Structure formats: structure tokens, C-alpha cells
């Protein structure tokens, strides 16, 4: 598996360098760092609170479902990160600027993107009106991870796929 990751590292490093250039501008770097910081969970807690404000006690099962889905996401991405040990792009290539300190050492998959996609799908199902805020924010979170030099595009794509799968599984249960 390490050989497969090295292949993708080499394949994607050019994209990382190009996308990371946007993070060289201080205003954009600060913007994406802020997006990433809110993507740590703060934004999703606010969205859950908005659901409670809009729907009252009816939102409690949704909030519990979202929390359980997030816990499952943490378990899955921690397992993958700890087993695969894919170094972050800024570690692998010194020309990539690290735009904000990472939460951990390894990059695959993107936990931020996993949770952003997962929660956005759950919000869309429970309170579609909030999708106009949740979906653009989820896209910005995913983009921020590459702009800030913290993830390869495939980390983000796989994180999104896992997040979508967990959300769909959660909705099916």
C-alpha cells in the first residue's frame, strides 16, 4: 500500500503546488485557515444549534444521529491514518507552504472533508433550508485542505466519499 501512496504522491504533487500557490497570498491564506478552523467542528455545532432553533425538540434525534455519524467518521479516518501513514504534502515537498498547523501528522484521508460532507448530507436530509449555507461551506473546507498544503486532492476525494457513505448509511439505519 505504501507503494500505491507514493505513486499518488508523485502524481498529485504538481496539483498540490499549483493549488497551494493561492495560499501564498496572506489574505487568502488567512481566509482558508479560518474556514479550516471552523471546519474543526465549530461550524457544524452551530448548524446543529440552528436545527434546534428551527425545529426545537424535533431536532434532538438529528443531533444525536449527526454526533454518532461523526464518531464513526473519527473511528474510520483515525484507523486509516494510523495504518497508512501518508505524509502531508508540505512535509513531502518543501516548496509547499503549510498555511495552518495540522491537527495530526498524516494526511490520508481528510477528516475535515469527511465530516463536512457527512454533516452536509445529514443537514440536507433533516433541514434542506440550511443546505444553502452548509454546502458552500463544505466545498470551502475541502478546498482549504489542499490550499493550505495539508492534503493531497485524493485525500479530500476519499474523505468526501467516506463521509458521504457514512451519512447515507446513517440515514438508511
Buried (B, 14 or more C-beta within 10 A) or exposed (E): EEEEBEEBBEEBBEBBBEBBBBBEEEEBBEBBBEBBBBBBEEBBBEBBEBBBEEEEEEBEEBBEBBEEBBEBBEEBBEEBBEEBBBBBBBBBBEEBBBBBEBEEEBBBBBBBBBBBBBBBBBBBBBBEEBBEBBBEBBBBBBBBBBBBBBBBBBBBBBBBBBBBBBBBEBBEE
